[in-house]
Amino acid sequence: MASSSSLVLSSPSLTPVIKDGEYKNWAELPSELTSSILQRLSLVEILENAQKVCTSWRHVCKDPSMWRKIVMHNLGNLWYDREIMCRHVVDRSQGGLIEIEIWYFCTDSLLNYIADSSSSLRSLTLALCSQITNNGLTEALMKLPLLEELDVSFSTLSGDSLRVVGQSCPNLKTFKLNCVGDIRTANEGDDDALAIAETMPGLHNLQLFGNKLTDAGLNAIIDHCLNLEHLDLRQCFNVNIVGDLEKRCSERVKVLRRPNDSTHDYPYEEVLVFNTMRASEDGFMPNVSCYRDFEGASDNSDYDPYDVYDDPYDMHGDLRF
């Protein structure tokens, strides 16, 4: 609570209120201020702790404005069903959800539930969600025409599915389709790049970390995505950005991350670490410049499909300690 206290005291408009002693405790703070403080907590901290403190905090935690953004990552060892919890907080948004980020556990069913409930969604991140299929993703995205940012890293989208994504989301400004680059293989493929070039001309930011595109695919993106400002091609070992291609990239793109650039700010480095360990066992080390430990890594080893997340207030009408 130290950071929350500093937030209250540092605001000039609130200092007289605190000095006059009008508010004796946290429960008496204005709901707008309480909301600003509680939004700095994680989803689990809100549901499992904050909303149980008092009635006023409970009301704030149930307000739809608290759930305009939902982040479900690094949830820890939960005893309840993550999917049920996610549906619960989506319901709390009452259609006002703007941004959602889910790691590991999203399914076709959950994704389409979100899409059906949140037609105003602007930003969607589905990281390492291996249970989502091409059909499930495209079905959901057809319901989200206002989407501006999409991250489907480590998915297995086909070129045809990518075309559906681009056609369904005409306002898309940021697109991330990341995987792990591997210079041990000679696999090349421009299906992703060509689909992006054909159907996502409005992109400003594109991240294709570890993609198998070649110079031809990169040229297609440069030719068709005329608004592109940031292009991340780290670990895309099949492109050779020299000569005319290098000149074209420098003229069209403000920020270009090259195949051998540092990965220090890559959000999925835990995956890179695993790939490095596997490569090391094979006697080969990929050409990347920086790796970190599995800090905050998570898996579903503790997941029990029969666990159920229950809202103690909705069940009993009062606090449950």
FENVEN-V388708 format. One record per run of one state. SS is the DSSP state (h for helix, s for strand, l for the rest). FROM is the first residue (numbers start at 1). TO is the last residue. If there is no record, write none. Layout:
# FENVEN-V388708
[[SS/FROM/TO] [SS/FROM/TO]]
This chain:
# FENVEN-V388708
[[l/1/1] [h/2/10] [l/11/11] [h/12/20] [l/21/25] [h/26/28] [l/29/30] [h/31/38] [l/39/42] [h/43/48] [l/49/49] [h/50/52] [l/53/54] [h/55/62] [l/63/63] [h/64/67] [l/68/68] [s/69/72] [l/73/81] [h/82/93] [l/94/98] [s/99/103] [l/104/107] [h/108/117] [l/118/122] [s/123/127] [l/128/133] [h/134/141] [l/142/148] [s/149/151] [l/152/158] [h/159/168] [l/169/173] [s/174/176] [l/177/190] [h/191/199] [l/200/204] [s/205/207] [l/208/214] [h/215/224] [l/225/229] [s/230/232] [l/233/242] [h/243/252] [l/253/254] [s/255/257] [l/258/268] [h/269/281] [l/282/311] [h/312/316] [l/317/321]]
